[in-house]
Amino acid sequence: MSAEPLLRMVLSEDHDVFVLRQRGREVAAALGMEYQDQVRVATALSEIGRLVPGAVVTFSAAVEPRPHLAIVVSSTRLGMEIADGVAAAARLMDEVRVDDERIVLTRRLAGRADAERLDRVRDELAASVPTTALDELSVQNRQLVAALEQVQAHRDELLQLNAELEETNKGVMALYTQLSEELEQTNQGVVALYAELDERSAQLREANEAKSRFLANVSHELRAPVTAIIGLTRLLLDPRSEPLSGEQTHQLELVQGSAADLLARVNDLLDLAKAESGRIEPAWGPVDLAAVFGQLRGTLRPLARPDVQLEVSEPPVADLVSDEMLLTQILRNLLTNALKFTDAGSVGMSGWVDGERLRIAVADTGIGIPYAEQARVFEEFHQVRGARQAGGTGLGLPYARRLAALLGGALSLVSEPGEGSTFTLELPLRPPRPEGAAEPAGPLPHVERALIVDDDPAARQLMRRLLAGIADEVSEAADVRSGLAIAARQRPAVIFLDLRMPGGDGTQLLAGLAADRALDGVVVFVVTGADVSQLRPQELARARAVVGKEGLTRQAVVDLVAGLAR
Ligand code: ADP
């Protein structure tokens, strides 16, 4: 702090408060403070000054530690009454400190305040003469007006700000509306997209169903001529037929082999088409795993190459309810593949129970399946490229996987190329019970004897399985003549009759039944894939009902048989 104060004055009279105020402003102005700061200093001093009559006020300025103005108000009579003034002054100054007999007010200085400048200020102040209270009042009024103007300016500024804010709000609202509209448009787009997706999947489903129908029809149509070729060749090769030359015999054997191959492939196609169209309904029942394992062990051993060991282990003890025939088909498929693609080492089958599920693994030490192909071997017609062509249609695995799904299970593959493959079938110990697969509630209807007349063995097999647990005895006939003969002999409660059969139409059997009074009580259901609208109604008059082959489910059969008594 500069040794010499800038100014000192005594508040001896009441109006000295005005002088103090004026001096405060002058000192602040001389030290280069801005107008607002000058008013602050002046007002702080008048707030204090009016409470301490007789006090000595000393103004000084210092450059250390930072340039600042210090005003010391000394009085021997500082009491509680100064509290309000000090509080007001504290809001206007940087610091207001009170000790025993002094109030010290400080305010920082913005500009440079070197000693030389301070001397100049001191001289200026000494030369200026204090004005009167009236002068100070007018100064104060001007200051008030200025303050009011400032307030007004602030208010205007605020109004403008509000106006701008309102504009901004309008902008935000517009943006919001636009965004909402865009969102709604996007939503509409998404909804349309989903509708299109639904339509596409419906189309896909229809196309897939059409494909299955086509496969089923084509393979059904192909089977008859192939069966005929096989039969005719067998006839020609029969030793009782006309003798053939060695070459002819050889060629006919080739024809026979090819026809058998063709038949196997057509059957594969038909199986898959049926599984896909949901026409295979599992006939749930207790499964004798020992019999399944034993049968596969016995029938497949001849397929193993000389250096391959077929090891079918003992089956696990499991209380399994599934479809024994479908299960056997899946396992036969896996084992046949394993034997086909294994030149040396072993092919093994083993099973174990894992909680509520049965697992059966078929493992081989064969050529394995490249990683990139592992998912694709389950696709229809897919055969591994570059792998040895071992015959087959590429339908075995997709069919096996379909069947596994029908049984409520799954089929998975782990394979190491060059080392071997393991296919694992996983089945629930109890049939799953989703709608459709569920066994109809309540007791099953019952008949003693049923007869199935159909030239297609697969269709007869399906029908027989649909009748499981309903008919005590089921007979089969492949043509009209033997159908009629069996009907006359056994008098079945019900006949399931196919219409289109080589060597005699189903309507002929209906006519034969109608002619025999003894067979009046035999109910006939026509089960056909043919278009019945082409037939004359009187030809079908003897039938209780006509059912499409496509719609033949377990539930449909249950309903038909349950209606017999009516
Ligand atoms: P297919 O055997 O009639 O060709 P699959 O659907 O049963 O048809 O099998 C598809 C393909 O998967 C086979 O052609 C073969 O390339 C491959 N594959 C199946 N099983 C095995 C196996 N155990 N080891 C190696 N490759 C296999």
Boltz pocket constraint, residues with backbone or C-beta under 6 A from the ligand:
constraints:
  - pocket:
      binder: B
      contacts: [[A, 333], [A, 334], [A, 337], [A, 338], [A, 339], [A, 341], [A, 364], [A, 366], [A, 367], [A, 368], [A, 369], [A, 377], [A, 379], [A, 382], [A, 383], [A, 384], [A, 387], [A, 388], [A, 391], [A, 392], [A, 393], [A, 394], [A, 395], [A, 396], [A, 397], [A, 398], [A, 421]]
      max_distance: 6.0
